[in-house]
Amino acid sequence: MYRKAISLVALASLGAVIACGDHPAVTAPERPLAAPAAPRAPAVAAPEGLARTVALALADPAFRTYVKAQLDASPFREHKLPFQRFVAANGGRAAEAMARRAAATAAGVVRAANAAMPLEFYFPVPAHRAAWAGDERVLVATAIGDHDAPVAFDPQGHRLVLSPAEPPATPVLALVPVETDFSVPPPALPPAALTVCWDYCPQPYQPPPPPPPPPSPGLYMTQAHFTQTFEGWLRGSPEFEVHILGQSGQTDSLKDYQCAGEHQSMPYYFDQNSLDWSGSAMLFSKYQLDNYAAQHPGQNPRVFVVEDDDEACVIKANKDLFKQLTDVVDAANQTLTAGKDTTTSAGTKLWKYAKALLKLFTSLASLFNSNDELVGNAVQDGIAQEYHPGFNWIVKGDQNVTNGWIELEMK
């Protein structure tokens, strides 16, 4: 999809020199790279050099046991670990293990890790995480872009280039750019949630809970289906977000007014980790809709879907590609690519197609090159002339290709 190539800085790291040229995909390991003769740190490209150093350290059974325990104990999504913190944690235990196999010092390992881009460390394939028992049958792989061919190393230092489309049978630990907010760990389960009753646990009588309050009025998404995850297998589960884009002031550019996604609080929270999701997530409140209409008469907001790979709820992508996408989708759908709060003669509230902002010269003002995938602009099914049972808006991406469909409701 839309990716910007990230320039890597040559950095003093550990292990043998790794060539930066093109490597064809291989199905068998290449000839092992010779270890350095002295505890020096030759220049290699990070994070590939770090991935090799971790893989070499995993030849040590004690280190494998430690890595498995740290991953199993991680409270973060998909049992991820912030790599730089992992290296230095517990008195630099990981750094010591990595240094022993790389003929380096623990302090040098920590410096090399900290000099690299922020990285996270985990099993992106759930079946791999479940299968790995801490044995030597494991690879450490890295890639920068979602769909780059992962470069992997085994504990003997053999280098392989993996398929970007399908994971191998061997469990793969990923060392990849950070997508997770590690600043605040998720809350731990309360002790009561850990209680197990083997037979019958008598409970005091509790009156039935009161019915939940009605939802706050506004625009909601209640179902979503996407045709792909827009995330390479090495990067784990997708992070879909839905943004409300509208006129920026009185200009010809757009502004991001509201985001719904996994890092938002209720009622804007939803967490979609596969192709399908159902629930109830507010996209734009009635107050926001009314306020926007008052400040931008005749202008209507768009519903836009992104697969986030960078800062949560901030669209970071090439603005020329964004403008190209919206121009093509607008042209193919009579510029009826926005929506508005509508009440029918029978009193039914609808989110109905409406004219989008014309003369979109400068696109979304905050965009710049980064890793987010532009999934697409929602277009009502009747305008797109495409219908799916249980859904009413079609997500149109680059070249007006259908990338998914969602159900939008006014409540």
Secondary structure, DSSP 8 states (H G I E B T S, - for coil): ---------EEE-SSS----S-----SS--------SSS---EEETTHHHHHHHHHHTTSHHHHHHHHHHHHH--SGGG-EEHHHHHHHHHHHHHHHHHHHHTS-HHHHHHHHHHS--EEEE-SSHHHHHH--S-S--EEEE-SSTTS--EEE-TT--EEE--SSS--SS-EEEEEE--S--SS------GGGG---SS-----------------SEEEEEEEEESS-SS-GGG-S--EEEEEEEE-TTSSSEEEEEEEBTTS-TTSB----SSEEEEEEEEEEHHHHHHHHHHSTT---EEEEEE-SSSTT---S-HHHHHHHHHHHHHHTTT--EEEEEE-TTS-EEEEEE---SS--S-BTT--SSS-EEEEEEEEHHHHT---TT--EEEE-GGG-EEEEEEEEE-
